[in-house]
Amino acid sequence: MTTTGFEKRIAAACPHLSRSKVQRLALKLAKRAERMQEEFDFYAALKVLGISSDPTALTAIKNMETAA
């Protein structure tokens, strides 16, 4: 996701924040997301977030049940 994408999501979720604060937060998130993609394996990151990359829904559910 781009910085602009993060800005739009933050502004929608927190309309009380000033535009400059939204921009600073979006820039931090974009940089952090970029570092995460560089430092960690993408599929390992998905696993940490609880998102399964299993080929079928049944396999995904079984893996989630055994991981918990």
Backbone as CSV, one residue per row, in Angstrom:
resi,resn,N_x,N_y,N_z,CA_x,CA_y,CA_z,C_x,C_y,C_z
1,MET,0.846,-1.163,0.000,0.000,0.000,0.000,0.901,1.239,0.000
2,THR,0.451,2.258,-0.646,1.216,3.492,-0.739,0.929,4.413,0.437
3,THR,1.738,5.450,0.554,1.518,6.434,1.620,0.147,7.079,1.479
4,THR,-0.252,7.362,0.241,-1.571,7.958,0.005,-2.678,7.025,0.460
5,GLY,-2.526,5.753,0.224,-3.508,4.771,0.657,-3.633,4.751,2.175
6,PHE,-2.475,4.790,2.852,-2.506,4.847,4.315,-3.162,6.140,4.792
7,GLU,-2.867,7.256,4.114,-3.479,8.541,4.492,-4.997,8.463,4.432
8,LYS,-5.511,7.904,3.355,-6.961,7.810,3.190,-7.587,6.956,4.278
9,ARG,-6.953,5.829,4.606,-7.499,4.944,5.633,-7.462,5.592,7.013
10,ILE,-6.354,6.261,7.322,-6.236,6.917,8.625,-7.256,8.042,8.732
11,ALA,-7.371,8.855,7.675,-8.320,9.975,7.697,-9.760,9.479,7.852
12,ALA,-10.074,8.353,7.218,-11.424,7.807,7.332,-11.693,7.263,8.737
13,ALA,-10.669,6.648,9.326,-10.846,6.043,10.647,-10.795,7.071,11.775
14,CYS,-10.033,8.150,11.564,-9.849,9.169,12.609,-10.052,10.558,12.037
15,PRO,-11.283,10.951,11.798,-11.531,12.253,11.165,-11.140,13.457,12.024
16,HIS,-10.924,13.255,13.315,-10.562,14.359,14.204,-9.081,14.752,14.096
17,LEU,-8.247,13.921,13.453,-6.822,14.232,13.319,-6.581,15.288,12.248
18,SER,-5.565,16.110,12.474,-5.213,17.126,11.476,-4.558,16.456,10.272
19,ARG,-4.572,17.155,9.159,-3.999,16.596,7.932,-2.505,16.311,8.095
20,SER,-1.785,17.194,8.767,-0.346,16.979,8.941,-0.071,15.744,9.803
21,LYS,-0.888,15.540,10.837,-0.725,14.358,11.680,-1.021,13.084,10.887
22,VAL,-2.059,13.133,10.069,-2.407,11.995,9.221,-1.252,11.683,8.267
23,GLN,-0.661,12.710,7.685,0.449,12.512,6.750,1.661,11.896,7.450
24,ARG,1.971,12.377,8.647,3.118,11.830,9.393,2.889,10.364,9.743
25,LEU,1.678,10.051,10.213,1.366,8.662,10.552,1.425,7.765,9.319
26,ALA,0.890,8.254,8.208,0.894,7.464,6.973,2.315,7.204,6.499
27,LEU,3.172,8.195,6.612,4.568,8.019,6.203,5.261,6.993,7.087
28,LYS,5.017,7.050,8.389,5.592,6.061,9.304,5.116,4.651,8.960
29,LEU,3.819,4.519,8.715,3.275,3.201,8.379,3.843,2.666,7.074
30,ALA,3.952,3.531,6.083,4.475,3.100,4.785,5.927,2.643,4.919
31,LYS,6.710,3.382,5.684,8.118,2.988,5.881,8.213,1.680,6.645
32,ARG,7.370,1.543,7.677,7.381,0.312,8.470,6.950,-0.885,7.629
33,ALA,5.947,-0.697,6.798,5.482,-1.786,5.926,6.570,-2.172,4.931
34,GLU,7.283,-1.182,4.418,8.372,-1.464,3.477,9.490,-2.244,4.166
35,ARG,9.852,-1.830,5.375,10.891,-2.559,6.116,10.451,-3.983,6.412
36,MET,9.172,-4.150,6.723,8.668,-5.488,7.025,8.807,-6.391,5.806
37,GLN,8.546,-5.852,4.629,8.666,-6.649,3.407,10.120,-7.004,3.128
38,GLU,11.044,-6.130,3.497,12.461,-6.382,3.238,13.073,-7.317,4.266
39,GLU,12.703,-7.139,5.536,13.334,-7.887,6.608,12.788,-9.292,6.777
40,PHE,11.525,-9.477,6.519,10.886,-10.759,6.785,10.342,-11.367,5.500
41,ASP,10.238,-12.663,5.536,9.593,-13.373,4.446,8.106,-13.004,4.439
42,PHE,7.561,-12.742,3.277,6.168,-12.315,3.160,5.221,-13.332,3.777
43,TYR,5.437,-14.605,3.527,4.534,-15.623,4.050,4.679,-15.781,5.563
44,ALA,5.864,-15.557,6.087,6.041,-15.575,7.539,5.284,-14.407,8.163
45,ALA,5.308,-13.254,7.494,4.574,-12.089,7.995,3.073,-12.372,8.000
46,LEU,2.569,-13.022,6.964,1.150,-13.373,6.934,0.788,-14.310,8.084
47,LYS,1.687,-15.238,8.366,1.434,-16.189,9.437,1.379,-15.469,10.788
48,VAL,2.266,-14.493,10.994,2.275,-13.720,12.233,0.960,-12.969,12.390
49,LEU,0.440,-12.444,11.281,-0.809,-11.702,11.314,-2.033,-12.608,11.400
50,GLY,-1.821,-13.916,11.304,-2.928,-14.856,11.393,-3.627,-15.088,10.069
51,ILE,-2.985,-14.670,8.989,-3.548,-14.860,7.657,-2.871,-16.074,7.041
52,SER,-3.649,-17.026,6.636,-3.105,-18.265,6.111,-2.996,-18.209,4.596
53,SER,-1.913,-18.774,4.079,-1.736,-18.838,2.630,-1.953,-20.256,2.110
54,ASP,-2.794,-20.998,2.807,-3.069,-22.376,2.420,-3.888,-22.417,1.132
55,PRO,-3.666,-23.440,0.302,-4.339,-23.507,-1.004,-5.844,-23.716,-0.933
56,THR,-6.314,-24.374,0.111,-7.766,-24.592,0.211,-8.273,-24.082,1.550
57,ALA,-9.527,-23.765,1.600,-10.127,-23.260,2.832,-10.098,-24.324,3.930
58,LEU,-10.308,-25.552,3.558,-10.316,-26.641,4.547,-8.946,-26.783,5.203
59,THR,-7.892,-26.732,4.412,-6.536,-26.821,4.952,-6.241,-25.631,5.847
60,ALA,-6.703,-24.452,5.452,-6.482,-23.246,6.245,-7.137,-23.370,7.611
61,ILE,-8.355,-23.873,7.634,-9.081,-24.022,8.907,-8.371,-25.059,9.784
62,LYS,-7.937,-26.155,9.209,-7.226,-27.178,10.000,-5.951,-26.593,10.588
63,ASN,-5.201,-25.812,9.795,-3.968,-25.225,10.289,-4.227,-24.201,11.386
64,MET,-5.306,-23.456,11.272,-5.653,-22.474,12.305,-6.047,-23.172,13.597
65,GLU,-6.757,-24.290,13.486,-7.179,-25.021,14.677,-5.988,-25.628,15.402
66,THR,-5.007,-26.116,14.669,-3.836,-26.727,15.295,-2.874,-25.684,15.826
67,ALA,-2.882,-24.470,15.259,-1.969,-23.418,15.708,-2.434,-22.788,17.007
68,ALA,-3.711,-22.832,17.286,-4.242,-22.144,18.475,-4.023,-22.900,19.743
